[in-house]
Amino acid sequence: SRHLATIAYQHNSDRRTDIVVLFPFKVPIYIPRVCYNAILDALSACRIIAPRRHEDSRHGSVGRASKFVRMNFSMSFSTAPLIADLFLLAISAIGRQEVHDGTVGADNISPIDIMVFFLTLAYIAISIDASGLIRWLAFKVLQKGGKVGHLLFFYLYTFFFALGTFVGNDPIILSGTAFLAYMTRVSSNIDHPRAWMYSQFAIANIASAILVSSNPTNLVLAGAFQIKFIVYTANMIVPVVVTAIVLFPFLLYVVFASPQLIPLSIEMETLSEEAKNKKPVNPNIPQAKGKKAGEDEDESLENKELALAEIMNPFLDKGGATFGAVVMAVALITLLGINAASSIIGEHPVFWITLPAAFIMFCWDVGFGWKHRKETRDIAKRRQAEFKQAQDERANSVRQSNGLFQTPGASSSFVHVVPPTPDVPGSEKSIRSMTNASPTGEASMQGGSAHHKARQYSSSQLSLTLPETNYSHTKKLEAALDRAVDEEKVRYTEDDDMHEQHKTFVSFIASEYRWLQETFPTVMAVLSHLPFKLVPFALSMFVLIQGLVTKGWVPVFAYGWDHWVTKTGTVGAIGGMGFLGVVLCNFAGTNIGTTILLSRVIQAWQQIHINNGIPITDRTFWATVYAMALGVNYGAFSTAFSASLAGLLWRDILARKHIHVRRLDFARENIPIIATSMAVGCAVLIGEVYIMRDNSPYKLG
């Protein structure tokens, strides 16, 4: 009974982990204020953090000290699987063997090797992106497409597919999404960006199914079934290319047929001659874009021109782009060659090739940054000075034009209170408790032609309306608020001076990080975009799935799959595995968790047939494997952002550009796209396996 209870705990823990990945949340943790303040004081005494302000103990609308401090612990894809593993270890549901097999590897799956390979190759790809090559190429595509909407859509679609095939989906998401956000913003007759955004996201994930190196899911699958990289590509390229060809007219004439989404003629705003002649600045340098203090990214006409300059006058590091492209090409060609010759020279970890290549690219980036350190530091200092000056001018302008109180006129019955200072990060904002904020104008991917151009009101624009029924009371409130604002301004000025004198470990780290950003902008930009969160997530998921294997759940799933294939044959195997791949991406811990689980199920299915002496046919086995490859790659653009890490990244980038995508909108737009893609891909795969394979017993490799 204890064993059955352990199995039940294991299954329930895995299920809860999948739910948390799908719907992340924060767990409030309340700490006694006495303990909280004591910890802060101790850290301050050790010169780790700055001394806390006395006002930091205030809480609530009247400034009374609360007894507890609320801290939020994030339960998301990066923490939930790890916590589930620790919980299962604590109750002995899994042990040392599961942890070893889930990290070091078992059954031809080596998680650590896969993670090192993916991160090192990702460094090269993101370094190419940081050089500005992708945006520059997109600009050339934009020039070639001109203002003909359908032609430009075709060129961008083809460009993202071709590039995604070689560098994977992450660089396309990083640069392509921002490029399209800027492009649709400066186009006067594109009412909504969703046609361009969803198409780009879909084609980037479709393209990543061709090469093993383009997606970690492909690495897991190729390792599990000992597939040579060139063989994998040969089997996947036809279904994927046909999918891309058929999907294009479906997107253009069915899903996004409205001329408000993809106009026949695009009316682009023109860049001024001064901006055209201006030397583009490396966007990896801190504050290189020169955004003004207190402004949203798309709040002013000047920032709109900056957005247009991002497209029409892009930065390009020709040396870095050329060197990165050569390193990437050499690494991929060497990888394919050594992998194809593995039967002769023996098996070697794939990261033996990508790790040296990434190190060479890293050395290039460091050398380039050091050589141009004076120029990048001057740009950063100049931008920082401009930012501070703009911040001061904005504060003075608001204070002089509005004052603390403004009376609209004798006939008016309202007095407007406007906070005269911009937001200060971490401030208590004692006025906020009396402020009624008007609804923000955040853009949404749903409805309205102008929604994506809506603006988000800054807190300096919030106002309080008070009935002017008691003049003396109003004057008292004016005096009180005047004192509160002056005290707050003085306090932050004093705090800034004190923090400047009181050096701490945190301020030292921040200063050194800033120095690194100014000296080595490319290296720091690449490191900040590397998917490090993938490592704890993937390793934890490997351990969880290994627990399902050892506790008997995976063999149960494999028996169910065996019955399905026996009843439906090869066609049913392709349709069933493709369907499972897409659906489980949304509920089994992204497409990476799905690939791990389904690979283990197929391996258990192999073992079932080895035990009963009935071999699986070559046609059915490889149809199942490649149908899974289609499902886990295409499943990234299905019904949930958490179906892939690329989906979470895509959503976050759009949110920073003030394009907010709701879960329901994401599912509604993607359902016809994923349905068409899977139908076409699976249909082509059926024809391929019936032409290329027979009913003889399968062989790995």
DAURNOR-V171452 format. One record per backbone hydrogen bond with DSSP energy under -1.0 kcal/mol. NH is the residue of the N-H (numbers start at 1). CO is the residue of the C=O. E is the energy in kcal/mol with one decimal. If there is no record, write none. Layout:
# DAURNOR-V171452
{{NH:CO:E} {NH:CO:E}}
This chain:
# DAURNOR-V171452
{{5:1:-2.4} {6:2:-2.2} {7:3:-2.2} {8:4:-2.3} {9:5:-2.6} {10:6:-2.5} {11:7:-2.5} {12:8:-2.7} {13:9:-2.6} {14:10:-2.1} {15:11:-2.1} {16:12:-2.5} {17:13:-2.2} {18:14:-2.0} {19:15:-1.8} {20:16:-2.2} {21:17:-2.2} {22:18:-1.8} {23:19:-2.9} {25:75:-1.9} {27:73:-3.2} {29:71:-3.9} {31:69:-2.7} {33:67:-3.3} {36:32:-2.6} {37:33:-3.2} {38:34:-2.1} {39:35:-2.4} {40:36:-2.2} {41:37:-2.8} {42:38:-2.3} {43:39:-2.6} {44:40:-2.4} {45:41:-2.6} {46:42:-1.7} {47:44:-1.7} {48:43:-2.9} {56:53:-1.2} {57:54:-1.3} {58:55:-1.8} {59:64:-1.6} {63:60:-1.1} {69:31:-3.1} {71:29:-3.1} {73:27:-2.7} {75:25:-3.3} {80:76:-3.0} {83:79:-2.4} {84:80:-2.4} {85:81:-2.2} {86:82:-2.3} {87:83:-2.4} {88:84:-2.5} {89:85:-2.3} {90:86:-2.1} {91:87:-1.7} {92:89:-1.0} {93:88:-2.3} {94:88:-1.2} {99:95:-1.8} {100:96:-2.6} {101:97:-2.9} {102:98:-2.1} {104:100:-2.2} {105:100:-1.3} {106:109:-1.7} {109:106:-1.5} {112:103:-1.6} {114:110:-2.2} {115:111:-2.6} {116:112:-2.5} {117:113:-2.4} {118:114:-2.6} {119:115:-2.6} {120:116:-2.3} {121:117:-2.2} {122:118:-2.4} {123:119:-1.9} {124:120:-1.4} {125:121:-2.2} {126:122:-2.9} {127:123:-2.1} {128:124:-2.0} {129:125:-1.8} {130:126:-2.7} {131:127:-1.4} {132:129:-1.8} {133:128:-1.2} {136:132:-2.3} {137:133:-2.8} {138:134:-2.4} {139:135:-2.2} {140:136:-2.0} {141:137:-2.3} {142:138:-2.4} {143:139:-2.3} {144:140:-2.3} {145:141:-2.6} {146:142:-1.5} {148:145:-1.4} {149:264:-1.6} {152:148:-2.6} {153:149:-2.4} {154:150:-2.0} {155:151:-2.5} {156:152:-2.6} {157:153:-2.3} {158:154:-2.6} {159:155:-2.6} {160:156:-2.7} {161:157:-1.8} {162:158:-2.7} {163:159:-2.6} {164:160:-2.3} {165:161:-1.5} {167:163:-2.5} {168:164:-1.3} {173:169:-2.5} {174:170:-2.7} {175:171:-2.4} {176:172:-1.6} {179:175:-2.4} {180:176:-2.4} {181:177:-2.1} {182:178:-2.3} {183:179:-2.6} {184:180:-2.7} {185:181:-1.3} {186:182:-1.9} {188:267:-2.3} {191:260:-1.9} {197:193:-2.4} {198:194:-2.7} {199:195:-1.4} {200:196:-2.1} {201:197:-2.3} {202:198:-2.4} {203:199:-2.6} {204:200:-2.0} {205:201:-1.5} {206:202:-2.2} {207:203:-2.4} {208:204:-1.2} {209:206:-1.5} {210:207:-1.6} {214:211:-1.0} {215:212:-1.0} {219:215:-1.3} {220:216:-2.1} {221:217:-2.2} {222:218:-2.7} {223:219:-2.2} {224:220:-2.4} {225:221:-1.6} {227:222:-2.3} {232:228:-2.6} {233:229:-2.2} {234:230:-2.0} {235:231:-1.8} {236:232:-1.7} {237:233:-2.3} {240:236:-2.0} {241:237:-2.5} {242:238:-2.4} {243:239:-1.9} {244:240:-2.3} {245:241:-2.2} {246:242:-2.6} {247:243:-2.5} {248:244:-1.4} {250:246:-1.1} {251:247:-2.6} {252:248:-2.5} {253:249:-2.8} {254:250:-1.4} {255:250:-2.3} {256:251:-2.6} {261:258:-1.5} {262:258:-2.0} {266:147:-3.3} {269:186:-2.0} {276:272:-2.3} {277:273:-2.2} {285:282:-1.7} {288:285:-2.0} {290:287:-1.2} {295:292:-1.5} {299:296:-1.5} {304:300:-1.7} {305:301:-2.0} {306:302:-1.9} {307:303:-2.2} {308:304:-2.0} {309:305:-2.3} {310:306:-1.7} {312:308:-3.0} {313:309:-2.0} {317:131:-3.0} {318:316:-1.1} {321:317:-2.8} {322:318:-2.5} {323:319:-2.6} {324:320:-2.5} {325:321:-2.3} {326:322:-2.2} {327:323:-2.6} {328:324:-2.6} {329:325:-2.4} {330:326:-2.7} {331:327:-2.5} {332:328:-2.5} {333:329:-2.5} {334:330:-2.6} {335:331:-2.4} {336:332:-2.6} {337:333:-2.4} {338:334:-2.8} {339:335:-2.2} {340:336:-2.1} {341:337:-1.7} {342:339:-1.1} {344:341:-1.5} {345:341:-2.6} {346:342:-1.8} {352:349:-1.6} {353:350:-1.6} {354:350:-1.2} {355:351:-2.4} {357:353:-1.4} {358:354:-2.8} {359:355:-2.1} {360:356:-2.4} {361:357:-2.2} {362:358:-2.6} {363:359:-2.5} {364:360:-2.1} {365:361:-2.4} {366:362:-2.6} {367:363:-2.7} {368:364:-2.8} {369:365:-2.4} {370:366:-2.5} {371:367:-2.2} {372:368:-1.7} {373:370:-1.1} {376:372:-2.3} {377:373:-2.4} {378:374:-2.1} {379:375:-2.1} {380:376:-2.3} {381:377:-2.6} {382:378:-2.5} {383:379:-2.5} {384:380:-2.3} {385:381:-2.4} {386:382:-2.3} {387:383:-2.5} {388:384:-2.4} {389:385:-2.5} {390:386:-2.6} {391:387:-2.2} {392:388:-2.4} {393:389:-2.7} {394:390:-2.3} {395:391:-2.0} {396:392:-2.4} {397:393:-2.5} {398:394:-2.3} {399:395:-2.1} {400:396:-2.7} {401:397:-2.5} {402:398:-2.0} {403:399:-1.3} {406:416:-1.2} {415:466:-1.3} {416:406:-1.6} {417:464:-1.7} {418:404:-1.1} {427:424:-2.3} {432:429:-1.1} {434:431:-2.2} {435:432:-1.9} {445:660:-2.0} {453:450:-1.4} {454:451:-1.7} {461:458:-2.1} {464:417:-1.2} {466:415:-1.3} {468:413:-1.7} {469:467:-1.7} {474:470:-2.3} {475:471:-2.5} {476:472:-2.1} {477:473:-2.4} {478:474:-2.6} {479:475:-2.5} {480:476:-2.6} {481:477:-2.9} {482:478:-2.5} {483:479:-2.4} {484:480:-2.4} {485:481:-2.8} {486:482:-2.5} {487:483:-2.8} {488:484:-2.3} {489:485:-2.5} {490:486:-2.7} {491:487:-2.9} {492:488:-2.2} {493:489:-2.0} {494:490:-2.8} {495:491:-2.8} {496:492:-2.4} {497:493:-2.1} {498:494:-2.9} {499:495:-3.2} {500:496:-1.8} {501:497:-1.6} {502:498:-3.0} {503:501:-1.4} {505:47:-2.3} {506:48:-2.4} {508:504:-2.3} {509:505:-2.6} {510:506:-2.7} {511:507:-2.5} {512:508:-2.7} {513:509:-2.7} {514:510:-2.3} {515:511:-2.2} {516:512:-2.4} {517:513:-2.4} {518:514:-2.2} {519:515:-2.2} {520:516:-3.2} {524:520:-2.2} {525:521:-2.1} {526:522:-2.6} {527:523:-2.6} {528:524:-2.0} {532:530:-2.5} {534:531:-1.3} {535:532:-1.4} {537:533:-1.4} {538:534:-3.2} {539:535:-2.5} {540:536:-2.0} {541:537:-2.3} {542:538:-2.5} {543:539:-2.0} {544:540:-2.3} {545:541:-2.7} {546:542:-2.2} {547:543:-1.9} {548:544:-1.7} {549:545:-1.9} {550:546:-2.5} {551:547:-1.9} {552:549:-1.1} {553:548:-1.6} {554:548:-1.4} {556:552:-1.1} {557:553:-2.2} {558:554:-2.5} {559:555:-2.3} {560:556:-1.8} {561:557:-2.3} {562:558:-2.4} {563:559:-2.1} {564:560:-1.9} {565:561:-2.5} {566:562:-2.3} {567:563:-1.7} {568:564:-2.2} {569:565:-2.7} {572:568:-1.1} {573:569:-2.0} {574:570:-2.3} {575:571:-2.5} {576:572:-3.0} {577:573:-2.3} {578:574:-2.2} {579:575:-2.2} {580:576:-2.6} {581:577:-2.5} {582:578:-2.0} {583:579:-2.6} {584:580:-2.8} {585:581:-1.2} {586:583:-1.2} {588:584:-2.9} {591:643:-1.5} {593:589:-1.8} {594:590:-1.9} {595:591:-2.0} {596:592:-2.2} {597:593:-2.3} {598:594:-2.9} {599:595:-2.3} {600:596:-1.9} {601:597:-2.1} {602:598:-2.6} {603:599:-2.2} {604:600:-2.4} {605:601:-2.2} {606:602:-2.3} {607:603:-2.0} {608:604:-2.0} {609:605:-1.7} {610:606:-2.0} {611:607:-2.4} {612:608:-2.0} {618:696:-3.6} {619:694:-1.7} {621:617:-2.6} {622:618:-1.9} {623:619:-1.6} {624:620:-2.0} {625:621:-2.1} {626:622:-2.4} {627:623:-1.7} {628:624:-1.9} {629:625:-1.8} {630:626:-2.0} {631:627:-2.5} {632:628:-2.7} {633:629:-1.4} {634:630:-2.8} {635:631:-2.1} {637:634:-1.9} {643:640:-1.6} {644:641:-1.4} {648:644:-1.3} {649:645:-2.2} {650:646:-2.7} {651:647:-2.2} {652:648:-2.0} {653:649:-2.3} {654:650:-2.1} {655:651:-2.2} {656:652:-1.8} {657:653:-1.0} {658:655:-1.6} {659:654:-2.8} {660:443:-1.5} {666:662:-2.4} {667:663:-2.2} {668:664:-2.6} {669:665:-2.5} {670:666:-1.7} {671:667:-2.0} {674:670:-3.3} {675:671:-2.3} {676:672:-1.9} {677:673:-2.4} {678:674:-2.6} {679:675:-2.1} {680:676:-2.5} {681:677:-2.8} {682:678:-2.7} {683:679:-1.9} {684:680:-2.4} {685:681:-2.2} {686:682:-2.3} {687:683:-1.9} {688:684:-2.4} {689:685:-2.6} {690:686:-1.9} {691:687:-1.5} {692:688:-3.0} {693:689:-1.8} {698:616:-2.1} {701:225:-1.1}}
